[in-house]
Amino acid sequence: MVAFIDAERASYGVEPICKELPIAPATYYEHKARERDPSRLPARIVRDTELCGEIERVWAAQFRVYGVRKVWRQLKREGIAVARCTVARLMRRLGIRGAVRGRAFQRTTVADSAAPRPPDRVGRDFTASRPNQLWVADFTYVATWRGFVYVAFVIDVFARLIVGWRVARTMRTELVLDALEQALHAREVGTGLVHHSDQGSQYLPRRLPPRMMCLCLRGRTTDEEPGT
């Protein structure tokens, strides 16, 4: 916002621009004064600036593999008093992190190349003109103190509302089917509903049990295939 005001102040003035933006004129003028005189900066900002330089130095000197704990301990060994939470906060600000053993993420979409894949009826156009016209489904993982859990959800594109969801410790087909079943029972679904998902093996039609085949067909036009 400060850069925008600098660019437009000659045309409109500072006060009129600040009236339209969530910034007070006094805040803008104080920011400019600190640019001219760094001694006006608060002690915490000055301290953070100094620590950022030390953190980057230690991280680079250790081949960019040190994480928060090791950077913090190295700073302590060098006599730089700083809290571990401060090191974590400043490393997030700097966008640096330590090396992670193994995979840094869980893979949820595993396509089955041998299974038939229904056509994409959406064409990347994720818009809807009414409720229950287009649902999109996916699932992700959430880290907890007791390990990863998987959360499946179904979203009505028109209202951007989650209409069905389930949580499980495994990413089996039943997880996504239970979320879809909850959505179908919660909504008065007529014809013309398209249920869109990725090509993960959990969503492929050959894995749908008979009870879900009926539920899916209830929400689709006659020429649509279950699982699309």
C-alpha positions as a printed NumPy array, in Angstrom:
array([[  0.   ,   0.   ,   0.   ],
       [  2.842,   2.392,   0.736],
       [  4.277,   1.841,  -2.738],
       [  0.856,   2.467,  -4.281],
       [  0.437,   5.719,  -2.35 ],
       [  3.921,   6.812,  -3.41 ],
       [  2.97 ,   6.255,  -7.052],
       [ -0.397,   8.043,  -6.891],
       [  0.057,  10.759,  -4.28 ],
       [  1.002,  13.372,  -6.88 ],
       [ -2.323,  12.861,  -8.653],
       [ -4.734,  12.357,  -5.762],
       [ -2.962,  13.3  ,  -2.52 ],
       [ -2.17 ,  11.123,   0.475],
       [ -5.298,  11.71 ,   2.563],
       [ -7.858,  10.933,  -0.195],
       [ -6.023,   7.707,  -1.062],
       [ -5.785,   6.636,   2.593],
       [ -9.514,   7.294,   2.954],
       [-10.165,   4.566,   0.394],
       [ -7.523,   2.156,   1.711],
       [ -7.249,   0.434,   5.114],
       [ -4.335,   2.636,   6.188],
       [ -4.248,   5.87 ,   8.188],
       [ -2.297,   8.869,   6.881],
       [ -0.289,   8.925,  10.121],
       [  0.765,   5.322,   9.491],
       [  1.934,   6.185,   5.998],
       [  3.901,   9.233,   7.151],
       [  5.487,   7.226,   9.978],
       [  6.563,   4.561,   7.488],
       [  8.196,   7.178,   5.276],
       [  9.906,   8.757,   8.286],
       [ 11.373,   5.371,   9.238],
       [ 12.676,   4.977,   5.698],
       [ 14.532,   8.279,   6.042],
       [ 15.7  ,   7.661,   9.609],
       [ 16.163,   3.968,  10.558],
       [ 16.727,   4.99 ,  14.214],
       [ 12.936,   5.506,  14.469],
       [ 12.324,   1.797,  13.918],
       [ 10.949,  -0.153,  16.93 ],
       [ 13.49 ,  -2.201,  18.855],
       [ 11.831,  -5.486,  17.828],
       [ 12.113,  -4.701,  14.108],
       [ 15.768,  -3.729,  14.526],
       [ 16.424,  -6.931,  16.484],
       [ 14.585,  -9.092,  13.912],
       [ 16.633,  -7.551,  11.105],
       [ 19.871,  -8.372,  12.886],
       [ 18.748, -11.913,  13.689],
       [ 17.641, -12.554,  10.111],
       [ 21.179, -11.906,   8.951],
       [ 22.63 , -14.259,  11.586],
       [ 20.092, -16.982,  10.805],
       [ 20.788, -16.818,   7.078],
       [ 24.539, -16.912,   7.762],
       [ 24.302, -20.042,   9.926],
       [ 21.887, -21.755,   7.532],
       [ 24.085, -21.058,   4.496],
       [ 27.275, -22.065,   6.318],
       [ 25.751, -25.487,   7.085],
       [ 24.932, -26.207,   3.425],
       [ 21.302, -25.149,   3.92 ],
       [ 20.376, -28.342,   5.758],
       [ 19.911, -26.988,   9.286],
       [ 16.368, -26.687,  10.566],
       [ 15.008, -24.508,  13.379],
       [ 16.44 , -26.573,  16.231],
       [ 19.98 , -26.788,  14.862],
       [ 20.088, -23.14 ,  13.804],
       [ 18.894, -22.134,  17.272],
       [ 21.526, -24.293,  18.98 ],
       [ 24.298, -22.946,  16.761],
       [ 23.296, -19.368,  17.593],
       [ 23.391, -20.239,  21.291],
       [ 26.883, -21.737,  20.903],
       [ 27.98 , -18.458,  19.324],
       [ 26.604, -16.5  ,  22.266],
       [ 23.577, -15.045,  20.451],
       [ 20.664, -15.141,  22.89 ],
       [ 17.428, -15.842,  21.045],
       [ 14.324, -17.913,  21.693],
       [ 13.667, -20.976,  19.579],
       [ 10.198, -19.705,  18.638],
       [ 11.806, -16.505,  17.354],
       [ 14.135, -18.511,  15.127],
       [ 11.141, -20.457,  13.793],
       [  9.198, -17.253,  13.105],
       [ 12.074, -15.581,  11.288],
       [ 12.907, -18.675,   9.237],
       [  9.298, -18.756,   8.05 ],
       [  9.564, -15.08 ,   7.144],
       [ 12.785, -15.729,   5.216],
       [ 11.269, -18.751,   3.484],
       [ 14.069, -21.103,   4.526],
       [ 13.866, -24.52 ,   6.134],
       [ 16.037, -27.487,   6.904],
       [ 16.429, -30.659,   4.915],
       [ 13.634, -33.206,   5.369],
       [ 14.349, -36.912,   5.392],
       [ 12.274, -38.876,   2.95 ],
       [  9.184, -37.483,   1.327],
       [  7.923, -34.121,   2.539],
       [  4.324, -34.916,   1.548],
       [  1.817, -37.715,   1.297],
       [  0.595, -38.721,  -2.142],
       [ -3.18 , -39.058,  -2.328],
       [ -3.908, -39.265,  -6.068],
       [ -2.816, -42.657,  -7.36 ],
       [ -4.195, -43.261, -10.843],
       [ -4.919, -46.838, -11.91 ],
       [ -3.712, -47.004, -15.53 ],
       [ -5.4  , -50.375, -16.107],
       [ -8.87 , -49.197, -15.115],
       [-11.355, -47.468, -17.449],
       [-11.59 , -43.724, -16.964],
       [-14.876, -41.859, -17.52 ],
       [-14.671, -38.756, -19.74 ],
       [-14.228, -35.301, -18.241],
       [-17.665, -33.656, -18.473],
       [-16.509, -30.386, -16.916],
       [-13.705, -29.32 , -19.248],
       [-12.004, -27.334, -16.466],
       [-15.051, -25.021, -16.301],
       [-15.808, -25.069, -12.589],
       [-18.889, -22.853, -12.656],
       [-22.542, -23.606, -11.958],
       [-25.76 , -21.632, -12.428],
       [-27.786, -23.467,  -9.766],
       [-27.335, -25.726,  -6.733],
       [-26.78 , -29.442,  -7.313],
       [-25.547, -28.865, -10.855],
       [-21.839, -29.567, -10.322],
       [-20.166, -31.207,  -7.356],
       [-16.397, -31.54 ,  -7.113],
       [-14.776, -34.133,  -4.904],
       [-11.302, -34.681,  -3.564],
       [ -9.537, -35.771,  -0.425],
       [ -6.413, -34.639,   1.355],
       [ -4.402, -35.432,   4.45 ],
       [ -4.077, -33.593,   7.735],
       [ -1.2  , -34.04 ,  10.165],
       [ -2.242, -34.609,  13.786],
       [ -0.356, -35.481,  16.95 ],
       [ -1.279, -39.145,  16.399],
       [ -0.357, -39.281,  12.72 ],
       [ -1.955, -38.502,   9.39 ],
       [ -5.701, -38.665,   8.812],
       [ -7.426, -38.359,   5.446],
       [-10.372, -36.034,   4.849],
       [-12.672, -36.579,   1.865],
       [-15.121, -33.866,   0.886],
       [-17.721, -33.027,  -1.742],
       [-18.293, -29.354,  -2.627],
       [-21.287, -27.811,  -4.373],
       [-19.644, -25.463,  -6.895],
       [-22.619, -23.076,  -7.016],
       [-22.583, -22.269,  -3.29 ],
       [-18.94 , -23.194,  -2.588],
       [-20.379, -25.29 ,   0.235],
       [-19.153, -28.632,   1.547],
       [-22.173, -30.917,   1.248],
       [-20.484, -34.147,   2.314],
       [-17.312, -35.144,   4.146],
       [-15.672, -38.012,   5.978],
       [-12.449, -38.579,   7.947],
       [-10.507, -41.853,   8.103],
       [ -7.058, -43.199,   8.908],
       [ -6.724, -44.823,   5.471],
       [ -7.476, -43.598,   1.942],
       [ -9.618, -46.491,   0.825],
       [-12.54 , -46.26 ,  -1.571],
       [-15.022, -46.338,   1.305],
       [-13.728, -42.954,   2.485],
       [-14.744, -41.089,  -0.675],
       [-17.937, -43.103,  -1.118],
       [-19.14 , -42.286,   2.391],
       [-18.597, -38.58 ,   1.738],
       [-20.574, -38.823,  -1.522],
       [-23.337, -40.831,   0.13 ],
       [-23.671, -38.231,   2.875],
       [-23.973, -35.469,   0.253],
       [-26.626, -37.374,  -1.741],
       [-28.724, -38.036,   1.348],
       [-28.367, -34.452,   2.605],
       [-29.456, -32.819,  -0.674],
       [-32.628, -33.083,  -2.722],
       [-30.811, -34.162,  -5.861],
       [-32.636, -34.192,  -9.174],
       [-31.37 , -34.956, -12.665],
       [-28.445, -33.267, -14.319],
       [-25.946, -33.464, -11.457],
       [-22.305, -33.95 , -12.45 ],
       [-19.96 , -35.357,  -9.807],
       [-16.383, -34.453, -10.8  ],
       [-13.223, -35.912,  -9.262],
       [ -9.629, -36.621, -10.238],
       [ -8.422, -39.932, -11.682],
       [ -7.471, -41.489,  -8.381],
       [ -8.23 , -45.176,  -8.092],
       [-10.664, -44.511,  -5.234],
       [-13.021, -42.699,  -7.631],
       [-13.043, -45.131, -10.557],
       [-16.495, -46.614, -11.372],
       [-15.391, -50.235, -11.25 ],
       [-14.839, -49.777,  -7.531],
       [-18.375, -48.528,  -6.857],
       [-20.508, -51.063,  -4.958],
       [-24.127, -51.636,  -6.115],
       [-25.622, -49.377,  -3.418],
       [-23.521, -46.436,  -4.622],
       [-24.253, -47.16 ,  -8.299],
       [-27.917, -46.513,  -7.536],
       [-27.164, -43.373,  -5.553],
       [-24.919, -41.981,  -8.292],
       [-27.421, -42.731, -11.063],
       [-30.165, -40.991,  -9.096],
       [-28.239, -37.739,  -9.445],
       [-27.312, -37.956, -13.13 ],
       [-28.953, -37.735, -16.483],
       [-29.503, -40.998, -18.319],
       [-26.523, -40.582, -20.657],
       [-23.976, -39.974, -17.909],
       [-21.704, -42.63 , -16.497],
       [-21.262, -43.253, -12.766],
       [-17.993, -41.911, -11.435],
       [-17.769, -38.887, -13.766]])
